[in-house]
């Protein structure tokens, strides 16, 4: 088989890249090791920056998002028993965030791909990439016990942190920068109507907590825990008791209670590779970077990557330009490191670190007091939270 762009991975990065290329008249094939049902049912974060929302609407895949997404014009920070609202849209000329689960984004993009009659192959096995420094790199895989090969002009590695593409570059070509945090999030989904219309980030002496939602009927909640937390030690009653301890405020606010329908522990790390390309291989999304979930940036960074890549590929086919392809990594990394800084800052401000003492506690409270009382500080947070420009 021959195609212009071979895309490995049918997550948000791979799917959005294929959609943007299709709109530009560029052929691509998506290869995914999981089933369609798996990728559409896999629950992930659901906070979309303004730029991500705008891109989905402008490119024709935002109809359901516009109807079902929950726009948030503000966000709350809670500490010492009091909640403080930061008015995001007022501070950023009308920009906001939208709560719309990642699996719903995936469903919309899969439907667009299939509706356009473009190839997406699920359930591939033994996938590998070859000849990356040649003009015609190849993707090999097995499907229904038959060996297959696709020859491409370019390969987009959108196969996540544990995918094969990043490790296919020669040793020494790529440098990884990583920080693993000494805590994790215990997250639950509960069948309970949200008791706040906007997210609430809580700093508490017992540890961080986050109140969020997935729909008008489903609440998403997180508790700071240890990376090796045993879920068996967290029955539902204990989770709710701990959530009430950390989130209850002087005005009597608490999250709504309902049956827990999902439970899991998410480790936290910051990870970036440089460069994000080798030869005709271009890495995007989680294959190239991971951010701690505190800033809600993972999916949005993936969308930013593939927007840059799609424009570079389009310029190559339309006019023969190679400079944008050469600059792909540098352009993406400029934004990625700013987002890493913001995510690290949010994480450091709101979580308890092993060995922290009274000085650290008072410093964190002072920072929270500052960002909720200074318009300049609130504006800086708001600009980063609703999303830096995609361009």
N, C-alpha and C positions, 0 to 999 in steps of 0.2 A: 504494500500500500504506500501511496505517496501523498503527503499533505504539506501545507506551508508551515503550520505551527502544530507541533505535538504537545499536548498539555497533559501532564501527569498529575492527577488529583482532581476530584469533583467536589471540593469544598468551595467556600465563597470566592477565593482567589481564582481558582481554575474556571469556575462557572462564569464569573463576571468577565474574566479575560476573554473567554470564548464568545460571550455575548457582544462585547465591544468590538472584537475582530469581525464578527459576523456583520455588524452594522457598517463596518468599513469595507466589506466585500472580501475579506481574507479568510481562507479555508483553515479549519483546525479540526483536530480529533482529540476528544477527552478520553483518557483511560483511568479507570477507578477500580481499586482492588475490592472495595466493598459493594454491597448491593444498593440499589436505589432506595429501598425501604430503610436500610441502615442509615444512610446519610440524611434522609429526610426526617427520621425519628430521633436522631442524636441531639440531645438537648445541650445547647451552648448559650453563652451570654446573649443579651438582647438589647444593648444600648447602641443606637446608631447616631453618629454625628450628623450635623446638618449637611455637610458635603456629601456623605453617603446617601442620605435621603434624597437630596437634589439629583444626584447622579442616577439613582434608580428611577425616579420619576421622569427625568429628561430622556432616558434611554428606553422607556416603555415597559419597565418591569415593576412599576410602583403603584399599580392600580389597587392591589389588595393592601399594600402598605399604607396608602393614603386613607383607605377605609378603616383598617383595623389597628394601625399603629397608634400608640399613646404618646402624644406630644407632651413634653415636659418643658415648661418655661423657667423652671427653677429647680434647685436641689437644696436639701437640708443637711446641716451639720449639727450633731447633737453632742454635747459634753457637759459635765457637771449638772445633769438633769434638765438642761434647757436646750430647745431646738432653735436654730438660727437659719433663716432662709436666704439663699443667694439667688437673686433674680437674674437668671442667665440671659434671657432675651433682652431685658432692659439694658444690660451692660454690653451687649454685642450686636446692637442694631438689628434686633429681631431674630437672631439665630437661637436655636434650641437643640435639644436632643429628642429622639423618639425611641420609645421602648417597643421593640418588634423582634421577636426571638430569632436567633441565627438560623434555626431549622426552617423557619418560615421564609427567610431570604433564600435559602437553598431551594426550597420547593418552588418559589417563583422563578428562579433562574433555570432550574431543571425543566420546568414547563416551557419556558421561553426557548430553551435549546431544542427540546423535542418538537415544539410547535413550529420551529423554523426548519425542521427536517435535517438538522445537523447531527453528526455522529457523536454519541457518547456510549462508551462500552463499559459496563459494570462487570464486576466479578473476575477481573483479570488476575493471573497468577504469575509469579516469577518474573516480574517486570524488571528490566535493566535498561540503562542508557549507554550509548557507545559513540565513539568518533566525535566527541564533543568539540574538538578543536579543528574539525574538518568543515568544509562548506555544506556537507550533507550528513548531519548527525542522525543516529538511528535509535529507535525504541524497540526493544524486543520483549515479548511476553508470551504467555501460554493461555489459550482460551479453549475450553472443551477438549483438553489434551492435545491441542494442535499448536505448534510453534508459529508465532506471527512476528512480522517485522514491519515497522513503519519508518520510511525515510522522510526526513523533515528538512526544512530550511533552518528552523529554530526549535528548541525544546524549552518549554516553561515548566520548571519544577515547582508545582503547587501542591506537593504531597505531604506537607506538614513536617513537624519537628522530627518524627521518626521515619520519614520517607527515605527513599533510596537516592534521590537526586543529589542532595547536598554532599553525601559521601562519595559520589562518583567523580568529583573533581580530584585531580592528583594531590597527593599529600604535600602540604606546604603552600598550596595556592591560596587557601582560605584560612583566615584567622578568626577564631571565635572569642567573643567577650561574654562572660557569664557571671551572674550573681544568683546564688540559690539562697532563698530566705529561710530563716529558722522557724517558720510557722506555716500553716496552711489554712484553708477555709473549709469548714463543715457547712455544706449547703443543703437546703431542703426546698422542695416544691410543696406547697400546701393548698388544698382546696378551700381557700378562704378569700373572701373579697378584700382587696387592699384597703387598709384604714388610713392611708395617706395617698394623695394623688401624685406624689413625687418621691424620689428616692431619699432615704435618710441614712447618712454615714454617721456612725456613733463611735466616739472614743470613750472607753470605759476602763477603770482600773482592773477589771477582770479580762479585758481583751476587746478587740474591735468587733463590731457587728454591722451588718448592712441590711436595710429593708428595701426590697425592690418588688417588682411584679412582672408577670408575663401577660396578663390579660385582666379584664374586670372581675374575673372569677378566681384567678390563680395568683398567689403570693409567692415570691422568691425571697428567701432569707439566708443569711450567712453568719457564722460565728468563727472567730479566730480560734484555731486549735493547733495541736502539734502535727508535724508532717506524718507521723506514724500512728495517728489516731485510730483506735479500734472502734469501728461503727457499732459493734455489738455492745459497747459500753455506753451508747447513746440511744436509749429508747426514746420514743416520742415525748413522753412526759418530762424527761430530763432536758431535752432540747427546748421545749416550750418554757420550762422553768428558767433556764439560763438566758433565753431570749428576753423574757420579762425583766430579769435582773439587769441586763445590759441596756435595754432600750426604753424602759419606763421613764417618763419625764414628769416634771413637776405639774404640768397641766393635765396629767392623767393619761397621756397617750400611750397605747401599747399596740402591737400588731394583732390583727384578727387571728383567731385560732380555727383550725380545720384539719381534716385528715391529711397526714403526710403521705404524698404519693411518690416521692423520690427523695433519695438521701445519698450523699457522696462526699468525699474529701478531695479537695483540689490543692495540689502543691503549688508553690509560687516561685517563679524565677524571672530574672531578666536575662535575655540572650540576644546577641546580635552577631552576625557574621559580616566580614568585609574581605573581599568584595562580594557582591550578590550575583556575580556572573563569572563564567569561565567559558571561553570560546563561544559556541552557539547555545550554551545552557544559561538560562536566566532563572534565578530563584525568586520566589515571591511568597508573601504570607508567612505562616509559621515555619516554613522551610528555611527562612532567612532570619526570623526574629520572633521572640516571645516577650510579652510584657506581663507583669503582674496584673491581675484583673481589677485592681483598685480603681484605675482610671478608665476602665471599660474601653480599651483601645484596640484589642487584638484584631477583630473583624475589620475595623475601620482602617487600620494600617494595611491590611491585605488588599482592600479596595483601592487605597492610594497607590500601592505598588503596581497593580495591574493597569490602572489608568495611565501611569507613566509608561509602562511597557507597551501597552496597546498603541499609544501615540508614536512611540519610537518605531514599532513594527510597521505601522501604517505609513510613516514617512519613508521607510526603506522601500516599500513596494510602490509607493506613488512617485517618488522622485530619486530613488537610489541613495538617499542620505543614510550614512552610517554613524554620524556623530551622535545622534540621540541614543542609539543602541550602546555606543561606547560610554555615554554619560549616564546610563540607566542606574547603575549602582550608586554613583555619587549623588545623583538627584534624589533618589529614594532615601539614602542614609542621612541626608541633611534633615529630613522630616522625622525619620525614625529616631534619631538620637534626641531630638527635642521631645518627642513623645515618651521615650524612655525616661528622660529627666523628669517629666511631669508624673509619670506612673510611679517612679521611685520616690518622688517627693510625697505624693499622696500616701503611699504605703508607709513610709517612714514616719509621717506625721500622725497616722491613725492607729498603728499597731504597737503592741508591747513587744520589746525585744528581750531575749534572755540576758540577764545581768543588768538590765536597766535599773536605775535608782530614783530617788526623789528628785534629783536635778533633772533627769530626763523627763519625768512626769510633769514637772512644772514648766519645762521648756515646751513640751508638746501642747500643754494648755495655753501657754502664751501665744504660740503660733496659731492655734485655732481661734483664740480671741482676736488676734490681729486680722486674720483673713475674713472674719465675719463682722468686723467693725470698720475696716479701711476700704473705701471705695476702690482705691488703686489696687489693693490686694485682691479684692473680689473680682475686679475686672480681669486681672491676670489669670485667676483661676477659671473664670467663665470662658475666656477666649480659648484656653486649652481644653476645657471640658467639652464645649460644643464642637471643637475641632479646628485645628489650624487649616488654612487653605489647602485644597488638594493640588492646586497648580504650583 
